[in-house]
Every structure is written in structure tokens, then in C-alpha cells.
């Protein structure tokens, strides 16, 4: 069972509408979804991600130890350099996705809401004699996202994780309201999700299921380093990369804009030619309304689905774009 993070005080801001699973505890939007998307796309505002789990690792051997456990090369991670990584099962299936930065003394990670306890349990089980300490900081530290292009200055006590998609700030939770007053307007998580889908970026628990492997989702390269040493699940990663193809692939869908409702997570995907009674070839992972592209989605489909085939997401017509090559 996932432990929910504390409800954000920013839910008291004017117009705030609470988000649904998996993003309970923060705002879905503040009354104008498309305005919030445009603001983020223009580099304005911020997104409250204080529901995400925050974990820190300290100790002189933290990076060499994490290097043994993660899919990413982090043994020489420079202070301030952001990266992302996965933790796999022994069979190569994705169990955790973490987004991290090291400040020279502490490695800071954030992960999906409520998953920090399971992540910490695994890390604790792998400590052995390494000089490391793992801590759950979720109750005291909040994650806040500044979009790419933002000129807002991060508070001096915040740890900054900067990527091409924006900056994640690890901010004292007690400072959230003051931060919002200084850096508004706030945008909800639905606006950020729309930009994530537009950028074809997978998210654990939405684009993944219990048998997902990194190759299916385009995580090779961004979260998986193919030239590093052994880690749990590495044999599967190497075998699929060198000898075969993943059984499924992530695709981007342009959905029929005349439909009132978006196909929810798990909606079957079929060939349009086969109709709604045809064989299921995959499922919708995330669907959103984008301020420029209209209704769009990500979906996970069988690798052999023709890349130019019109699809159906439930009863909604969908044109696909390739994200992961077949």
C-alpha cells in the first residue's frame, strides 16, 4: 500500500482543484488548464510537486554504492549534475524510477508519490557494510518544478536539479507558501502532464506495468547506461539490446478531437480496420488535452503493429507517431 504524502498547503490557492490518482495531494489545475500549459511552455510559473517522495543518501560511499544498484552511471556524478535512473527486478522489469542530483555531500532523489517507502526498503536491504545512510525526507522537503526557460531564482536553501525540461527544486516544505507568493502563478500537474506527453517522456506506473522493460519506453540512454558494470536486471537489458527487440513499444497518439471524453489509462488499443471488436494490441497509458495539439496520448503497443496503421483507442480514432522504433 502506498503511503500518501502530506496534502499541499497550495490547495488553498484560488481556483485549486485537487488532482486524482496518482497525483493526490496537489492541484490538478487552478481553473484554467490551457492558460497554465501556455505559461509553462513560455517558461513562466511553477508546478507544485510536493506529493512526490523525497529520499536522501549520505555518506562517503554513497555514489559508488548507488552505482551498483541503479541502471545509470553515477559513480563519478559531479555536484549539481542531474540524471535519472531505474531500479530493475532480477528479470529486468522496472520497479522504481528515480530523479537525482548530488550536492557534493548528499544525493537527493525524488520518486513517484507514495513509492518512497518501498524504495527505501530496497536500498536498506542492500547497504551491507557500505558507509551510507538512507532517509525519507518527504515530510520535510517538497519538490517544486520550474519550467524550462524560467528566469526565476531558486531560494538559497533549495537544492536544484536542472534538466533540459526545467528545474526541480528540493525546497523545505515549510517554505512552500512563501515560494508560491514570490514565484506564481501556480500551474497544476495536468499542465505538466500535457507537456510530458508532448515530449514523449514515460512515467512509472502510467507507461509501465509489472512486465515493462526499459527498451519499450525509450529509457535506454536517458535512464539506462549501456556501458556500466553489473546491476540487478542488467542481463536482460544487455540481451535485449544486443540480441533482440523488446516485445512492445511506446507510441504517441493524436486522438480524434471530436470526442468529448479522453480514453483513460488502460483503454484497449486496436487496429482501426478491425473496429472495436478487434484484437487488443496494447493500451493507453496517459491521455491529455494539449493547448496546441488537442487531445493526445501515449500508448504501449505490440512491437509488430505497423507504424503507419491507423489505430483505435477504445472508440476514439488515433493516428500514431513512433517513439520507440519497432
C-alpha positions as CSV (number, residue, x, y, z in Angstrom):
1,X,0.0,0.0,0.0
2,X,1.3,3.4,-1.0
3,X,1.7,6.0,1.8
4,X,0.2,9.3,0.7
5,X,2.4,12.4,1.1
6,X,1.1,15.4,3.2
7,X,-1.6,17.4,1.4
8,X,-0.1,20.6,-0.1
9,X,-1.0,23.9,1.5
10,X,-1.2,25.3,-2.0
11,X,-4.5,23.5,-2.4
12,X,-5.9,26.6,-0.6
13,X,-4.8,28.9,-3.6
14,X,-7.8,30.4,-5.5
15,X,-9.3,28.0,-8.1
16,X,-7.3,25.0,-6.9
17,X,-8.9,21.7,-8.0
18,X,-7.4,18.6,-6.3
19,X,-5.7,16.1,-8.6
20,X,-6.8,12.4,-8.7
21,X,-4.6,9.3,-8.5
22,X,-1.7,9.0,-8.8
23,X,-1.3,12.7,-8.0
24,X,-3.5,13.2,-5.0
25,X,-2.3,15.8,-2.6
26,X,-1.6,18.6,-5.1
27,X,-3.7,20.6,-7.5
28,X,-4.7,19.2,-10.9
29,X,-5.2,22.8,-12.1
30,X,-6.1,26.3,-10.8
31,X,-9.1,27.0,-13.0
32,X,-7.6,27.4,-16.5
33,X,-5.8,24.3,-17.8
34,X,-4.7,25.8,-21.1
35,X,-3.5,29.1,-19.7
36,X,-1.4,27.1,-17.2
37,X,0.1,25.0,-20.0
38,X,0.9,28.0,-22.1
39,X,2.6,29.7,-19.1
40,X,4.8,26.6,-18.5
41,X,5.6,26.4,-22.2
42,X,6.7,30.0,-22.1
43,X,8.9,29.5,-19.1
44,X,6.5,31.1,-16.5
45,X,5.1,30.0,-13.2
46,X,5.8,26.8,-11.3
47,X,4.3,23.4,-10.6
48,X,3.7,22.1,-7.0
49,X,5.1,18.5,-6.9
50,X,5.2,18.3,-3.1
51,X,3.3,15.0,-3.3
52,X,6.4,13.2,-4.7
53,X,8.5,11.1,-2.5
54,X,11.9,12.5,-1.4
55,X,14.8,10.3,-0.4
56,X,18.4,11.3,0.5
57,X,21.5,9.2,0.6
58,X,24.5,10.4,2.6
59,X,27.9,9.0,3.4
60,X,31.3,8.9,1.7
61,X,30.5,5.8,-0.3
62,X,27.0,6.9,-1.5
63,X,27.8,7.3,-5.2
64,X,29.8,4.2,-5.6
65,X,27.1,2.3,-3.7
66,X,24.3,3.7,-5.8
67,X,26.2,2.9,-8.9
68,X,25.9,-0.8,-8.0
69,X,22.1,-0.6,-7.7
70,X,21.0,1.8,-10.4
71,X,20.8,1.5,-14.2
72,X,22.6,4.8,-14.6
73,X,26.4,5.6,-14.3
74,X,26.6,7.6,-11.1
75,X,29.9,6.7,-9.5
76,X,31.5,9.9,-10.8
77,X,28.4,12.1,-10.7
78,X,29.5,15.7,-10.4
79,X,27.9,18.0,-7.9
80,X,24.9,19.7,-9.4
81,X,24.7,17.4,-12.4
82,X,21.2,16.0,-12.8
83,X,20.4,12.5,-14.0
84,X,17.6,9.8,-13.8
85,X,17.8,6.1,-13.2
86,X,15.8,2.9,-12.8
87,X,15.9,0.0,-10.4
88,X,15.0,-3.3,-12.0
89,X,13.9,-6.7,-10.8
90,X,16.2,-9.7,-11.4
91,X,14.3,-10.3,-14.6
92,X,14.8,-6.7,-15.9
93,X,11.4,-5.4,-15.1
94,X,11.1,-1.8,-14.0
95,X,10.4,-1.4,-10.2
96,X,11.5,2.2,-9.5
97,X,12.3,5.4,-11.4
98,X,14.3,8.0,-9.6
99,X,15.4,11.5,-10.5
100,X,18.5,12.6,-8.7
101,X,21.2,15.2,-8.1
102,X,24.2,15.2,-5.8
103,X,25.2,18.4,-4.0
104,X,28.7,17.2,-3.0
105,X,27.6,15.8,0.3
106,X,24.2,14.3,-0.2
107,X,22.4,12.6,-3.1
108,X,18.8,13.8,-3.4
109,X,16.2,11.7,-5.2
110,X,12.6,12.1,-5.9
111,X,10.3,9.4,-7.0
112,X,6.6,8.7,-7.7
113,X,4.1,9.6,-4.9
114,X,3.9,7.0,-2.1
115,X,6.7,4.8,-3.5
116,X,9.5,6.1,-1.3
117,X,8.9,3.6,1.4
118,X,9.3,0.6,-1.0
119,X,12.4,2.3,-2.5
120,X,13.9,2.9,0.9
121,X,13.2,-0.7,2.0
122,X,15.1,-2.0,-1.1
123,X,18.0,0.4,-0.5
124,X,18.3,-0.5,3.2
125,X,18.4,-4.2,2.2
126,X,21.4,-3.5,0.0
127,X,23.5,-1.5,2.5
128,X,25.6,-4.4,3.8
129,X,28.9,-2.8,5.1
130,X,28.8,0.3,2.9
131,X,29.2,3.7,4.7
132,X,25.8,5.1,3.6
133,X,22.7,6.4,5.3
134,X,19.3,6.5,3.6
135,X,16.5,8.8,4.8
136,X,12.9,9.5,3.9
137,X,12.7,13.4,3.7
138,X,9.1,13.6,2.2
139,X,7.5,15.1,5.3
140,X,10.0,17.9,5.4
141,X,11.1,18.5,1.8
142,X,8.8,19.4,-1.1
143,X,9.6,19.2,-4.8
144,X,8.7,22.2,-6.9
145,X,9.2,22.4,-10.7
146,X,10.3,25.5,-12.6
147,X,9.8,25.1,-16.4
148,X,12.5,25.3,-19.0
149,X,13.2,28.9,-19.8
150,X,12.2,30.2,-16.3
151,X,14.3,33.1,-15.1
152,X,13.1,32.7,-11.5
153,X,15.8,32.5,-8.9
154,X,15.8,29.4,-6.7
155,X,15.8,30.1,-2.9
156,X,19.2,29.9,-1.4
157,X,18.3,26.9,0.8
158,X,16.9,24.8,-2.1
159,X,18.8,22.0,-3.8
160,X,18.4,22.4,-7.6
161,X,18.1,19.6,-10.2
162,X,18.4,21.2,-13.6
163,X,17.5,19.4,-16.8
164,X,16.5,20.3,-20.4
165,X,12.9,20.1,-19.3
166,X,13.2,22.6,-16.4
167,X,14.5,22.7,-12.8
168,X,13.3,20.6,-9.9
169,X,13.8,22.3,-6.5
170,X,14.1,20.4,-3.3
171,X,12.6,23.0,-1.0
172,X,11.8,23.0,2.7
173,X,8.1,22.1,2.9
174,X,7.5,25.0,5.4
175,X,8.6,27.4,2.6
176,X,6.0,26.3,0.0
177,X,3.5,29.1,0.6
178,X,6.2,31.8,0.6
179,X,7.7,30.4,-2.6
180,X,4.2,30.4,-4.3
181,X,3.7,34.0,-3.3
182,X,7.0,35.0,-4.9
183,X,7.0,32.8,-8.0
184,X,3.4,32.5,-9.1
185,X,1.2,31.9,-10.9
186,X,0.9,28.3,-10.0
187,X,0.2,25.6,-12.7
188,X,-1.4,22.3,-11.9
189,X,0.0,18.8,-12.5
190,X,-2.3,18.4,-15.5
191,X,-0.4,21.2,-17.4
192,X,2.9,19.5,-16.7
193,X,1.5,16.1,-17.7
194,X,0.4,17.6,-21.1
195,X,3.9,18.8,-21.7
196,X,5.3,15.4,-20.6
197,X,3.2,13.6,-23.1
198,X,4.1,16.0,-25.8
199,X,7.8,15.3,-25.1
200,X,7.1,11.5,-25.2
201,X,8.5,11.1,-21.7
202,X,7.4,7.9,-19.8
203,X,6.3,7.9,-16.2
204,X,6.5,5.0,-13.8
205,X,3.1,3.5,-13.0
206,X,1.4,5.0,-16.1
207,X,3.6,4.0,-19.0
208,X,4.8,0.9,-17.1
209,X,3.1,-2.3,-15.9
210,X,4.6,-5.2,-14.0
211,X,6.4,-6.6,-17.0
212,X,7.7,-3.4,-18.6
213,X,11.4,-3.2,-19.5
214,X,13.4,0.0,-20.3
215,X,13.7,-0.6,-24.0
216,X,10.0,-0.5,-24.5
217,X,9.7,3.0,-23.2
218,X,12.7,4.8,-24.6
219,X,14.6,4.9,-21.3
220,X,17.7,3.5,-22.8
221,X,20.3,6.3,-22.8
222,X,18.3,8.7,-20.6
223,X,18.0,6.4,-17.6
224,X,20.0,3.3,-18.6
225,X,23.7,3.4,-19.2
226,X,24.7,0.5,-21.5
227,X,28.4,0.6,-20.8
228,X,28.4,0.4,-17.0
229,X,29.0,-2.6,-14.8
230,X,26.6,-5.1,-13.4
231,X,23.4,-4.3,-11.6
232,X,20.2,-6.3,-10.9
233,X,18.4,-6.9,-14.2
234,X,21.5,-5.9,-16.3
235,X,21.5,-9.3,-18.1
236,X,18.0,-8.6,-19.6
237,X,19.0,-5.1,-20.6
238,X,22.1,-6.4,-22.4
239,X,20.4,-9.3,-24.0
240,X,17.5,-7.3,-25.5
241,X,19.9,-4.6,-26.6
242,X,22.4,-6.9,-28.3
243,X,20.3,-9.8,-29.5
244,X,16.7,-8.9,-29.9
245,X,13.9,-6.4,-29.8
246,X,11.5,-5.5,-27.0
247,X,8.1,-7.1,-27.2
248,X,6.3,-3.8,-27.0
249,X,7.0,-0.2,-27.9
250,X,5.8,3.3,-26.8
251,X,3.8,5.3,-29.3
252,X,2.4,8.8,-29.4
253,X,-1.2,9.2,-30.4
254,X,-3.1,12.1,-31.9
255,X,-6.7,11.5,-30.8
256,X,-9.9,12.4,-32.6
257,X,-10.7,15.9,-31.3
258,X,-14.5,15.5,-31.8
259,X,-14.7,13.1,-28.8
260,X,-15.8,14.6,-25.6
261,X,-14.0,12.2,-23.2
262,X,-10.4,11.2,-23.2
263,X,-9.7,7.4,-23.2
264,X,-8.5,6.7,-19.7
265,X,-5.4,4.7,-18.6
266,X,-5.7,1.1,-19.7
267,X,-8.1,1.7,-22.6
268,X,-7.5,-1.0,-25.2
269,X,-5.7,0.0,-28.4
270,X,-6.7,-1.9,-31.6
271,X,-6.2,-1.5,-35.4
272,X,-8.8,0.9,-36.7
273,X,-9.5,-1.5,-39.6
274,X,-10.6,-4.2,-37.1
275,X,-13.0,-2.0,-35.2
276,X,-13.9,-2.1,-31.5
277,X,-14.2,-5.9,-31.6
278,X,-10.7,-6.4,-33.0
279,X,-7.8,-8.0,-31.1
280,X,-6.3,-5.8,-28.4
281,X,-2.7,-4.8,-29.4
282,X,-1.9,-2.5,-26.5
283,X,-3.3,0.1,-24.1
284,X,-3.4,3.8,-23.5
285,X,-1.0,4.8,-20.8
286,X,-1.7,8.6,-20.5
287,X,-4.1,10.8,-22.3
288,X,-4.3,14.6,-22.0
289,X,-5.6,17.8,-23.7
290,X,-2.8,19.9,-25.0
291,X,-3.2,23.6,-25.6
292,X,-1.9,23.4,-29.2
293,X,-2.1,19.7,-30.3
294,X,-5.6,19.0,-28.9
295,X,-6.2,15.5,-27.4
296,X,-3.0,13.4,-27.4
297,X,-1.9,10.3,-25.6
298,X,0.9,7.8,-25.1
299,X,0.3,4.1,-25.5
300,X,2.2,0.9,-25.2
301,X,1.5,-1.5,-28.2
302,X,3.0,-4.7,-29.5
303,X,6.2,-4.2,-31.4
304,X,4.8,-5.6,-34.7
305,X,2.0,-3.1,-35.0
306,X,2.6,-1.3,-38.3
307,X,4.0,2.1,-37.7
308,X,1.6,3.7,-40.2
309,X,-1.5,1.9,-39.2
310,X,-4.5,4.0,-38.0
311,X,-5.5,2.9,-34.5
312,X,-8.5,3.0,-32.2
313,X,-8.1,3.8,-28.5
314,X,-11.4,2.4,-27.2
315,X,-13.9,4.1,-29.5
316,X,-11.6,7.0,-30.4
317,X,-9.7,7.2,-33.7
318,X,-6.0,7.7,-33.2
319,X,-3.1,8.4,-35.5
320,X,0.3,7.2,-34.2
321,X,3.8,8.6,-34.2
322,X,6.8,6.4,-33.5
323,X,8.5,6.9,-30.1
324,X,10.4,3.6,-29.8
325,X,11.4,2.1,-33.1
326,X,10.0,-1.4,-33.8
